[in-house]
Amino acid sequence: MLKRKIISLCLLFAMTAAMLSACAKAGNTEPGQSDSEPAAAAGQSQEEQGGQGKGRFIESDIELPEGIDSVLALSKLTDGSLEAVGMVKDSNVYYLLKSSDLGENWEAVPIQGLGEDYYPQVAVAPDGSAAFIPYTKDGVSNIKIADLNGQVTETAVEMPTRGNDGSENHIYQAAFDKEGSLIAQDAQSLLKIDLSTGSYTEPFDLQGENINYFGVAGTQCLAVHEKGIFLYDTSTAEKKDSSDVLDDMVTQDPSLASMDTDRGVPVVFGEGEGENTVVYANKQGIFYLADGGSVSEQLADSSLTSLGGSDLVFFGVAMADKEHIVVCASGSDGAKLLRYVYDANASATPEEQLNIYALDESAVLRQAVIAFQKSHPDVYVNLQIGLSGDDGVTLEDALTVLNTDIMAKKGPDILILDGMPVDSYIEKGVLEDISDVINDIDQSEGIFANIKKASEQDGHIYAMPLRFLVPLVEGAGNAVTAGADLKTLADEAESLKAADASADIMPDRGARVLLRELYYADSASWMKEDGTLDEGALKNYFEQAKRLYDVDRYEENPDKGAYYEVETFEGTKTGTLDATRGLTDSPKIAVGTLEGIFNLQTLTSTQAASGTSYGVLNGGKVRSFVPYLQVGVAANGNTELSREFVKELFGKEQNKDGNGWPVNKTAYDAIMEDSKKETEMSLGFSDPDGNEVGLQMIPLTDENISKFTETVESLTSSALMDRTIRNLITEQGEKYLLGEQSLEDTVSAALQKVNLYLTE
C-alpha cells in the first residue's frame, strides 16, 4: 500500500508545466493533413488567427464500467477495437476492457489468478491478451499473461545480470508491437522477450546511449534518450533513419526525455493511419507524423484540452481512424480515458476568451481551467503564470507589468491574488464584489463561516480564498500550551534547553524559514487602522523569533532551509509541519502549516504512537489561517463569464483533497469521511541519528475529525499575504537573527521600508 501512495505522489510531482516548442503545430486543419501542407500554428494567439477557421478535435471523458476507477494500459487491437486494462483502485482486482465503439460501451472481463503482486508494468497485445509484469525477485521476472477470457498463465524470465552490486534487474517498461512481440526495457537495454519460452534477445543497437523510456507504433520502436529518439524496425531490429521532428521534441524540452515514475511516460506513441505513421500525445497535445515526415501535425492543442496538466503522465494513445482518437493518461485527479472526435463545424479557436492571471503555478487552478474549458468548448481559457521561474522575472517585475495592464484596462478577467497587494486593489476599485457568488455556494454546499467572515470588507467580498492552510504547533508536555503566544513559546524552548543542553528543541531549517512560519502565525495582528504597521507588534515578532532561533544555535547554511522555503512545488501547495517529529523526540517542538488530509493523518497517527498534541500556533493572540488561491474578479473584465468560472471553481467537484483545505464545507466533509476508511499504509524514515523509524498510518476517528474541525472553525484572521511585505520583513529579520543588525535597527528599517511601500 505504501508503494501505491509513493507512486501517486510521484505522479503528482513528476512533470513540469513548461510549454513544448519542439514541433511545428497545426491547429485549424482537416485531420490527417499531409506534412507538406502545414497549417497555421496552434501556438498563435486568438488575435493572430482572427478567430477564423473551422474544425478541431473536441475532447470528452470516457466513462468506465461501474466500480472500475483506474486504467493502466490502452491499445488498439488487430480487429480495430480498443482494449484497456482497468483496475479497482487500491486493490488487486483487474479487468480487460474491450470496446468496439470508442468507449461508449465496454465488455469487462475479470482477470483471475494475478495474486497479490504489484504490477508496475502492464501491456496489451494486439490479439487482446495482456501481460502483467511484477518487480523481479531473485533474478526472475514472473510475467503473468491474461488471455481473452481472463485466465492467467505465467512465464518466468531469468533476467540478465546488470552491474556487480547484486541488485535486482527489473523490467521498467513493456509494450507489444503489431506482430505480438513483447519489447521490454531493463536497466541497460531493450529486450525482445519470447513469452512461450521465457527467453530473450537484445537485438537493438543502442549506440551506447541510456534509454529513458520507449514506445511502440505498429512495428516501429521509438527509444527516447537525452539526445533524441532512436527508431527501430521491431521485426528486423534494424535501426531506421532518425526523425528531426522527434529528436527536436525531446532536446528542446528535456522534461520529455526523462521518466521519473514506475508507471506512465511523458510521451506516448501509437500507430497512425497507414504503415510507419505515428500518432503521439504529450503535455502539448496530440500530434501526427507521416512516414518520413519532416513536420509534425498538431491534431489537438493542450490549451483546449485536458492534456496540459503539469502533473500528467501517459499510458497509451490509440487512433481508431483519422477523426477519432483515445488517450489514456493519469494525473493528480486519477487515471482517465479521453476521447477526441473531430468536429468540422467547431471553430478552430474559440471566439470567446477568459483571461486568468496568477503569480504561481497551481495544479488545482490548472485542473479547474481544464474542467471549465471542457464544459465551455466555445471559450478559450488563457491561464497566465507571472513567475514561471524560467525567465528571470522577479516579483517586482511581474507586479509592475500586471499593474500597468490593469491601469490600461488590459488586465486579466480573474486574478489569483496570492502574493499581491489585495487591499490596494480593493481601494482602487480593481476588484468586483463577488458576495453573491460566494453566498450562492454557501447556501447550496456550505462555506466555512469564519473564513467567509474574515474575507468580508464592509459587507462585501472582493477576494476569497479557495483553500487555506493552518499554522500549528506540535509537541509533548507544555509545548502546545506554550505555543499560544510567541513569547511563552520562546520561554518554553529556553526552559527545555536549560534542562537538556544536548537536546534539539526547534527544527534546523534556517532563519528564513523560521521567520516565515512565525510571520504566518502573527502578521494578522500587525496592521493598524491607519494602514501602517504596529511598531510594538513587529518588535515582539523579531524578538521572539531571535530567541527561538538562538535556543539551538545551529550552524547557519544558506542552502539548509532551501527545501522548506519552497511552498509550492511544481504547482502543488505544500505544508511545512513535520508531523512525524514526535516519533523521534528531536526536535521537541515543531511549528509549521498543515496542508491536507495526509498530513493530518500522519499527525494523528504520530500522536497515537507518541502521546504528542497540537494546537494553533500563536492562537492565544491571533488565530490565523494562510489563504491559498485567493480569487478576485476584475471589475473591468468579462465579469459574467468570470463569475461563472468562480462558481465552478468553488464548487465541491473542484475541491478534492490536497493543496490546502477547501473552504467548501461539503467538499471538506467528504474528505474527512473518506479519511475514516481502513488503510494499510505505513511510513518509514531515518531519525537524526540514522535509526530507522516506522509509523503505521491509522484512519481518522470521529474524535480526530471533530478536534481538527473545531480548530479550523476557530480561525479568525487571514495572515498578511502581500508577498512584498513578507519579503521586506523577513529580509530585515534574517539580518537580526544572524547577528548582523540590532533589534532597534531591524524594527526601524522594516517599518520604514514597509510603510513606504504601502504609501506608493
JOLIN-V852983 format. One record per helix or strand of 2 or more residues. SS is the DSSP state (H for helix, E for strand). FROM is the first residue (numbers start at 1). TO is the last residue. If there is no record, write none. Layout:
ss from to
SS FROM TO
SS FROM TO
//
This chain:
ss from to
H 2 13
H 35 37
H 46 49
E 54 61
E 70 76
E 82 87
E 94 99
E 107 110
E 121 124
E 130 133
E 140 146
E 151 158
E 173 176
E 182 185
E 190 194
E 199 201
E 213 217
E 220 225
E 228 233
H 244 252
H 254 257
E 268 271
E 278 282
E 285 289
E 297 301
H 302 304
H 306 308
E 313 321
E 324 331
E 334 347
E 352 358
H 363 375
E 379 385
H 395 407
E 414 416
H 422 427
H 435 444
H 449 454
E 456 457
E 460 461
E 464 475
H 479 482
H 486 499
H 511 525
H 535 550
H 562 565
E 568 569
E 572 573
H 581 583
E 589 594
H 597 610
E 613 616
E 624 634
H 639 649
H 652 654
E 661 662
H 665 674
E 682 686
E 692 696
H 702 713
E 717 718
H 723 737
H 743 759
//
